[in-house]
């Protein structure tokens, strides 16, 4: 092994460590397994694996560190790419695209860097209730072909920023 191989070895080890990333609850509330989300597109994992949170308030934060890759014009969802390359859709409420932005205010734009301390959106929970929409915040990993391992380690009541799982890229 040459001197340069030694340095390459360290770099690979560093890349290896960056593949696994903590996932935190993006909102105060009750974390539920994705299978328990009341929407078949999500609960049957048609868009990917993930989890839901029944929110206690309308402040939605990033579930991990990465960057904003898409903001939906209807403001009901934000697409992120985590540092390890995993794509995350943060979808607020069920069937809320129909509301055309009404109760939502997206606070980030494409290209922004986000951390679990970054508030990405606010939602008027009373407005959702008036519109007869469920308010579950759904977090889905949309490029599952790039996921080595996803582990939801905590469900039930959680505070925003609590680590509730990990996701590891291939």
C-alpha positions in Angstrom: 0.0 0.0 0.0 1.5 3.3 -1.1 1.3 6.6 0.8 -1.5 7.9 -1.4 -3.5 4.7 -0.9 -3.5 5.4 2.8 -5.0 8.9 2.3 -7.6 7.5 -0.1 -8.5 4.9 2.5 -9.3 7.7 5.0 -11.4 9.5 2.5 -13.5 6.5 1.8 -14.0 5.9 5.5 -15.2 9.5 5.8 -17.6 9.1 2.9 -18.8 5.9 4.6 -19.8 7.8 7.8 -21.6 10.4 5.8 -23.9 7.8 4.2 -25.9 7.4 7.4 -28.0 10.4 8.5 -30.2 11.1 11.5 -33.8 11.8 10.8 -35.7 14.1 13.2 -39.3 14.8 13.8 -40.1 17.9 11.6 -43.0 19.0 13.9 -44.2 18.7 17.5 -46.8 15.8 17.5 -47.3 12.1 17.3 -45.0 10.1 15.0 -46.7 7.2 13.2 -45.4 4.5 10.9 -46.1 5.3 7.2 -48.4 2.3 7.0 -50.7 4.1 9.5 -51.0 7.3 7.4 -54.6 7.7 6.1 -53.7 7.9 2.4 -53.1 4.8 0.3 -50.5 6.5 -1.9 -48.4 7.0 1.1 -49.4 4.1 3.4 -48.7 1.6 0.6 -45.3 3.2 0.0 -46.1 4.0 -3.6 -43.9 7.1 -3.3 -41.3 5.6 -0.9 -40.9 4.7 2.7 -41.1 7.2 5.5 -43.3 8.3 8.4 -46.1 10.6 9.4 -46.5 13.1 12.2 -49.9 14.1 13.5 -49.0 17.8 14.3 -49.6 19.6 17.6 -48.9 22.9 15.9 -48.4 24.3 12.4 -44.6 24.9 12.4 -42.9 22.5 10.1 -39.1 22.1 10.1 -36.6 20.1 8.0 -36.3 16.5 9.0 -32.6 16.5 8.4 -29.7 18.5 7.0 -29.5 19.1 3.2 -30.8 21.4 0.6 -34.2 22.4 -0.9 -34.6 21.0 -4.4 -38.3 21.8 -5.0 -41.1 24.0 -3.6 -44.5 23.1 -4.8 -46.5 26.1 -6.2 -49.4 25.0 -4.0 -47.1 25.2 -1.0 -48.3 21.9 0.5 -45.0 20.1 0.0 -41.3 20.8 -0.1 -38.7 18.5 -1.7 -35.3 18.2 0.0 -32.1 16.4 -0.7 -30.2 15.2 2.4 -26.4 15.5 2.6 -26.2 11.8 1.8 -28.1 12.2 -1.4 -31.4 10.8 -0.2 -34.4 12.7 -1.6 -37.1 13.6 0.9 -40.6 14.9 0.3 -42.2 16.8 3.2 -45.9 16.7 2.4 -48.3 18.6 4.7 -51.7 17.2 5.1 -53.7 14.7 3.1 -55.3 15.7 -0.3 -54.1 19.3 0.4 -53.0 20.0 -3.1 -56.6 20.9 -3.8 -56.4 23.8 -1.4 -54.0 25.6 -3.8 -51.8 27.1 -1.2 -54.5 28.5 1.1 -53.4 27.5 4.6 -49.7 27.1 3.8 -46.7 29.5 3.9 -43.5 28.0 2.5 -40.5 29.8 4.1 -37.7 28.3 2.0 -36.8 28.4 -1.7 -35.0 26.1 -4.1 -31.2 26.0 -3.4 -31.5 26.9 0.3 -29.5 24.9 2.8 -31.6 23.5 5.6 -30.9 21.8 9.0 -33.3 20.5 11.6 -33.3 24.1 13.0 -34.7 25.5 9.7 -38.5 26.2 9.7 -39.5 25.3 6.1 -43.2 25.9 6.3 -46.1 27.0 8.4 -49.7 25.6 8.1 -52.9 26.9 9.5 -54.2 23.7 11.2 -57.6 25.3 11.8 -57.8 26.2 8.1 -57.1 22.5 7.2 -59.8 21.4 9.6 -62.3 23.9 8.1 -61.5 22.5 4.7 -62.1 19.0 6.1 -58.5 17.9 5.4 -56.4 15.7 7.6 -53.3 17.5 8.9 -50.7 14.7 9.0 -47.3 15.8 8.0 -45.8 13.0 5.8 -42.1 12.5 5.3 -41.3 10.2 2.4 -37.9 9.1 1.0 -38.6 9.2 -2.8 -35.4 7.6 -4.2 -35.6 4.3 -2.3 -33.3 2.7 -4.9 -30.5 4.8 -3.3 -31.4 3.8 0.2 -29.3 1.1 1.9 -31.2 1.1 5.2 -34.1 3.1 6.7 -34.9 2.7 10.4 -37.8 4.4 12.2 -36.6 4.0 15.8 -39.3 6.0 17.6 -43.0 6.5 17.2 -45.5 8.3 19.5 -45.3 11.7 21.0 -42.2 13.6 20.0 -40.9 17.1 20.0 -39.6 18.8 16.9 -35.9 18.0 16.5 -36.1 14.7 18.4 -34.2 12.0 16.5 -36.7 9.4 15.4 -34.6 7.3 13.0 -31.8 7.0 10.6 -31.4 6.7 6.8 -28.4 5.3 5.1 -27.5 5.7 1.5 -26.0 3.0 -0.7 
